[in-house]
Amino acid sequence: MLEGLRQFIADVVSPHETPAFDDDSYQLAATALLIHVISLDGQPSALEKRKLHSLIELRFGLDPGTADRLISSAMLAEGEAVDLYRFTSVIMRELDEAGRLRIVEMMWELVYADGKVTEFEDNVVWRASELLGISSRDRIDLKQRVVARQSDASSEKSTAP
């Protein structure tokens, strides 16, 4: 698993680029949480990696190169972390409740990216949500919203000519 993460870093960023995100960046903290989520069930799939990249670009308004550097920095930070608190404490300081809800929603989007949810993924979203001050009701609502969107997207694909 660790070798897969190392290879992912090598694929994402060239050796000459230097990450530009400091440890107090909520974007770095959020991305590290997202990487933690996709790494729980082994090596992240190509689909999960693409979904992570698109979420980072879209939600943080980053160009592809900056998103690559953020992901690379976050992978290093996630690899050094001993718990989720390192990241959730930064997010708590930097984001209001709406921002924290968006982070949890992004986590759910990654959990459902591969079409299957493990108990480990569900548990880490629950733990991170608690540390982010997100209620159980809001966490479950976000989960259901993501599932409904996935269902709608699947229906659209199956009915397309």
Secondary structure, 3 states (H helix, E strand, C coil): CHHHHHHHHHHHCCCCCCCCCCCCCHHHHHHHHHHHHHHCCCCCCHHHHHHHHHHHHHHHCCCHHHHHHHHHHHHHHHHHCCCCHHHHHHHHHHCCHHHHHHHHHHHHHHHCCCCCCCHHHHHHHHHHHHHCCCCHHHHHHHHHHHHHHHHHHHHHHHHCC
